[in-house]
Amino acid sequence: MRTHSSPRLAQQLEADGVGKELLVHHLAHVEDVLAAPLVLGNDAHLLIDGPATYRAMFEAIEKARRHVHLETYILESGEQGDRLAGLLAAKRQQGVEVRVLYDSVGSLETPPRYFEGLAAAGIAVCEFNPVNPLKLAGDPRLSLNNRDHRKLLVIDGQVAFTGGINISGVYRAGSFGSKRRVPTRDEGWRDTHVMVRGPVVAQFEELFNDAWRDQRCPAPVVRQAKNRLTEPVGSMAMRLVAADPVSERSELYVALMSALEHARERAWLTYGYFVPDERTLHSLRDAAQRGVDVRLVLPGFSDFWAPFHAGRSHYQDLLGAGVRIFERRDALLHAKTAVIDGVWSSVGSTNLDWRSFVHNFEADVLVLDGVFADEMEELFSLDQSASHEVRLEQWKDRGVRARLLEWLARRWEYFL
């Protein structure tokens, strides 16, 4: 099916005015190695930071009529978590099927009574890879080191969300506030999410159901109605890509490396955790050296010192090759996005680090559309304007302490 549909997709994309060289390479080089096919007829709405994302998610939940499926790494109690719980309980009272899958490690600090309250409201609740080893039952999919880092919300098979935003108090405020605000690790995180509609939502539903089944989660409280076919709602071509450490695949990694290697004009990447492997470094350096405008917006501080300094240990190599690096120092950067050649975009949960590539279950949506890429480039420019550019000569003069931390972190980068 995928091979048969590729020429038709290429013709349609070209007819829509986005038939650029990168799209041809995408269809030719990665179409057969990604599980979900590229589908047409979708629409996407970019969401910046927590407040806007929660508004959109909660409004969509309030409109649910059949089911609400949530999969997240961190599910905290507190203002946003409690509001979410209230909404989900209300929908359950209306007969809507509600399932919640949360990561055991990511949600370790959430009081058990929070999840007990969800279950008492009739919500199907499931813990991903429990910390308790007695619950792992020797199944390789239930490894303690393999974490569910996905952030998925699927409603009625019609609308879906993904990106970098968890249900957490760190997103209570936006990140583009006063420049006089002191950076904090506890609120105002800079992150990106996306809301999508159209046939691609079926891929979100399928990925959620696969995880629910593989984790041996309880059967839904309400028998789920068969999904209706989602009609086209826009012109965007999309696919959902996933990382699955058990099958040793990271589809975003494959797709992003191919996009970088075939980029001709510009490649602008924003990542909250940056601990690149050798192929990523090579792809970035090579693109810059062949004249591509390669820019990275990375964090200027982090909630975890090791990946922050491990990433910085590669700055001199990248800067020397012509890659431009910007650090956002006025808010903790947590986004995971890329936009390449004004047509290829990704938004999701995958970081450019070994943990995302090797150990985590992840999900990202790829969008092949010029209008959406324009929005992504505008957002990148906003982040760049709020960031400090790191220049090679200044970087060479950094202190001994910084170099020591980089050296120490580099020794452990595979585990970060």
Secondary structure, DSSP 8 states (H G I E B T S, - for coil): -HHHHHHHHHHHHHHTT---HHHHHHHHHTGGGSSS--EEEEEEEEEEHHHHHHHHHHHHHHT-SSEEEEEES-B--SHHHHHHHHHHHHHHHTT-EEEEEEETTTTTTS-HHHHHHHHHTT-EEEEES-SSGGGSTT-GGG-TT-EE---EEEETTTEEEEES--BSGGGSS-SSS-TTS---SSS--B-EEEEEESTTHHHHHHHHHHHHHHTT----SS-----------SSEEEEEEEEETTTTEEHHHHHHHHHHHH-SSEEEEEES-B---HHHHHHHHHHHHTT-EEEEEEESS-SSHHHHHHHHTTHHHHHHHT-EEEEE-SS-B--EEEEETTTEEEEES--BSHIIIIIEEEEEEEEE-HHHHHHHHHHHHHHHHTSEEE-HHHHHT--HHHHHHHHHHHTTGGG-
